[in-house]
Amino acid sequence: MKIFYFIAVIALWASSGLVMAGEVREKITQEQAIGIIKTKTCNLANKDLGYLKFENMNLSHCNMENVSLFGADSRNANLSGVNLKHAYLNLARLENANLSRSDLTNAIIFQAIFDKTNFEGANLTNARMIGTLGAVNMAGAKIIKGRFGLDMGNQPMGQMKFDSVGGNFSNANFEGADLNIASFLFGNLRGANLRNTNLYRAELSKADLTGADLTGADLTDAIVDGAIMKDVKGLKSVKGWSTVKGKCEFCSQ
């Protein structure tokens, strides 16, 4: 019953995604998709590619704005530099997928299957992302006002959150992002811009924040045990600092 409810909620989000993006997505077949991919222009914008298979394919020449990849198999696919604005990637398989330098502005990525997924230098401005990302690479990514925090009003299967262990977020720009209850355990956040972020109850244990900018960030009840905060900027302006849990290194205000 819970699984059915979960799928129903995801399907509802899929239909609502069509309205938010402003364009109706056209459902096409695997054969039609392959035909378009073989063209030089490869225009897959506003297409519904749900559950289709793109494993090991090169899609770097495609326009995929407002595409739906709901449940699609994109393992080892090359999506580098692709326009994926307003894309819908819920439940997509993204293991070893290359999304470096792709534009995922306003994309929705809920409970996709990640493993060594590469978002290096990608634009994730205002993107919504929830899932277990493992050692994801988001080095140098633009995540301004990213929506990676826990949404307590939409938890059909219990607490689902942005959860990364050992991820690379060095020099990423998270300014103004919602990262509440997100996990960056053992993460590399060296030089990251975390200005005005919501890090309420975030898991930062053993994370390396050397040279990061925390000006105006909210760390209320965040877990910072073993976190390295050498040369962190704006520590005196952090909200909720008196409530953080654990002992960090080089973090005296």
C-alpha positions in Angstrom: 0.0 0.0 0.0 2.8 2.4 0.9 4.6 1.6 -2.4 1.5 2.3 -4.4 0.9 5.6 -2.6 4.5 6.6 -3.2 4.2 5.9 -7.0 0.9 7.7 -7.1 2.5 10.8 -5.4 5.4 10.7 -7.9 3.0 10.4 -10.8 1.0 13.4 -9.5 4.2 15.4 -9.3 4.9 14.4 -12.9 1.6 15.8 -14.1 2.1 19.0 -12.1 5.5 19.4 -13.6 3.9 19.8 -17.0 1.9 22.8 -15.8 4.8 24.5 -14.0 7.0 24.3 -17.0 4.4 26.0 -19.2 4.6 23.5 -22.1 2.8 20.2 -22.6 5.2 17.3 -23.1 4.7 15.0 -26.1 5.1 11.3 -25.4 7.3 9.6 -27.9 8.5 6.0 -28.4 12.0 4.6 -28.0 12.3 4.5 -31.8 11.2 8.1 -32.3 13.7 9.2 -29.6 16.6 7.4 -31.3 15.7 8.9 -34.6 15.8 12.4 -33.1 19.1 11.7 -31.3 20.7 10.7 -34.6 20.0 14.1 -36.1 22.5 17.0 -35.7 20.1 19.3 -34.0 18.6 16.6 -31.7 15.6 18.6 -30.4 14.1 16.7 -27.5 12.6 19.8 -25.9 9.1 19.3 -24.4 9.3 15.5 -25.0 8.1 12.9 -22.5 10.9 10.2 -22.5 9.6 8.4 -19.4 11.0 4.9 -19.0 13.0 5.0 -22.2 16.6 3.7 -22.4 19.6 5.9 -23.1 22.3 3.9 -21.4 25.8 4.7 -22.7 24.4 7.1 -25.3 25.9 10.5 -26.2 23.2 13.2 -25.8 25.6 16.1 -25.5 24.3 17.6 -28.7 20.7 17.6 -27.7 18.3 20.3 -26.5 16.3 18.7 -23.7 14.6 21.7 -22.1 11.4 20.8 -20.2 12.0 17.1 -21.0 10.7 14.3 -18.8 13.1 11.6 -18.0 10.8 10.0 -15.4 12.2 6.5 -14.7 14.4 6.7 -17.8 17.6 4.7 -17.9 20.5 7.2 -18.4 23.3 5.1 -16.9 26.7 6.2 -18.3 25.0 8.6 -20.6 26.8 11.8 -21.8 24.6 14.8 -21.0 27.5 17.2 -20.7 26.5 20.8 -21.5 22.9 19.9 -22.3 20.0 22.4 -21.8 17.9 20.6 -19.2 16.1 23.7 -17.9 12.8 22.7 -16.2 13.6 19.0 -16.8 11.9 16.3 -14.8 14.2 13.5 -13.7 12.3 11.8 -10.9 13.3 8.1 -10.5 15.7 8.4 -13.4 18.8 6.1 -13.4 21.8 8.4 -13.4 24.6 6.1 -12.3 27.9 7.3 -13.8 26.0 9.8 -15.9 27.9 12.9 -17.0 25.9 16.1 -16.5 28.9 18.4 -16.2 28.2 21.9 -17.3 24.6 21.0 -18.0 21.9 23.6 -17.3 19.4 22.2 -14.8 17.8 25.5 -13.8 14.4 24.8 -12.2 14.8 21.0 -12.7 13.1 18.5 -10.5 15.2 15.5 -9.5 13.4 13.5 -6.8 14.7 10.0 -5.8 16.7 9.4 -8.9 19.3 6.6 -8.7 22.7 8.1 -8.3 26.2 6.6 -8.2 29.3 8.6 -9.2 27.0 11.0 -11.0 28.9 14.0 -12.4 27.4 17.5 -12.0 30.7 19.4 -12.1 30.2 23.0 -13.2 26.4 22.4 -13.8 23.8 25.1 -13.3 21.3 23.9 -10.6 19.8 27.3 -9.8 16.5 26.8 -8.1 16.6 23.1 -8.8 14.7 20.7 -6.5 16.8 17.7 -5.6 16.1 14.9 -3.1 17.8 11.5 -2.9 20.7 9.4 -1.8 23.6 10.8 -3.9 26.7 9.0 -2.4 30.0 10.5 -3.6 28.4 12.9 -6.2 30.6 15.4 -7.9 29.2 19.0 -7.8 32.5 20.8 -7.8 32.1 24.3 -9.1 28.3 23.9 -9.6 26.0 26.9 -9.5 23.3 26.0 -6.9 21.9 29.4 -6.1 18.6 29.1 -4.3 18.8 25.4 -4.8 15.9 23.5 -3.1 17.8 20.6 -1.6 16.2 20.8 1.9 13.6 18.4 3.4 10.0 19.2 2.6 8.1 18.0 5.6 4.8 18.5 3.8 5.6 15.9 1.1 7.0 12.8 2.7 4.8 9.8 1.6 7.4 7.2 2.6 8.9 8.9 5.6 11.8 11.3 5.7 13.5 11.6 2.3 16.3 14.1 2.0 19.4 15.2 0.1 21.9 12.7 1.4 25.5 12.6 0.2 28.5 10.8 1.8 32.0 11.9 0.5 30.6 14.2 -2.2 32.7 16.8 -3.9 31.1 20.3 -3.6 34.4 22.3 -3.7 33.9 25.9 -4.9 30.2 25.3 -5.5 27.9 28.3 -5.2 25.0 27.5 -2.8 24.1 31.1 -2.0 20.5 31.3 -0.7 20.0 27.6 -1.0 17.6 25.6 1.3 19.8 22.8 2.7 17.8 22.0 5.8 18.5 18.5 7.2 20.7 17.8 4.1 23.7 15.5 4.7 27.2 16.4 3.6 29.0 13.7 5.7 32.7 13.6 4.8 32.0 16.1 2.0 34.4 18.4 0.3 33.0 21.9 0.7 36.4 23.7 0.4 35.8 27.2 -0.9 32.1 26.7 -1.2 29.8 29.8 -1.2 27.2 29.0 1.6 26.1 32.6 2.1 22.6 33.0 3.5 21.9 29.2 3.2 19.5 27.3 5.4 21.6 24.6 7.0 19.1 23.9 9.9 19.9 20.4 11.3 22.3 19.8 8.4 24.8 17.0 8.8 28.3 18.4 8.3 30.3 15.9 10.4 33.8 15.3 9.1 33.1 17.7 6.2 36.0 20.0 5.0 34.8 23.6 4.8 38.2 25.1 4.5 37.9 28.6 3.0 34.1 28.3 2.7 31.9 31.4 3.1 29.1 31.0 5.8 28.1 34.6 6.0 24.5 34.8 7.1 24.0 31.1 7.1 21.6 29.4 9.5 23.2 26.5 11.3 20.6 26.0 14.0 21.0 22.5 15.4 23.5 21.5 12.6 25.9 18.7 13.4 29.5 19.8 12.9 31.4 17.1 14.8 34.9 16.8 13.2 34.1 19.4 10.5 37.1 21.4 9.4 36.4 25.1 9.3 39.8 26.6 8.7 39.7 30.1 7.2 35.9 30.0 7.0 34.5 33.4 6.2 31.5 35.0 8.0 31.5 32.7 11.0 30.5 35.5 13.4 27.4 36.2 11.3 26.2 32.6 11.4 22.7 32.2 12.9 22.1 29.5 15.5 25.8 28.9 16.2 25.2 28.4 19.9 23.0 25.4 19.1 25.3 23.4 16.8 26.2 19.9 17.9 29.6 18.3 18.1 33.1 19.8 18.1 34.4 21.3 14.9 38.1 22.2 14.1 39.4 25.7 13.6 35.9 27.1 14.2 36.1 29.5 17.1 34.1 32.7 16.4 
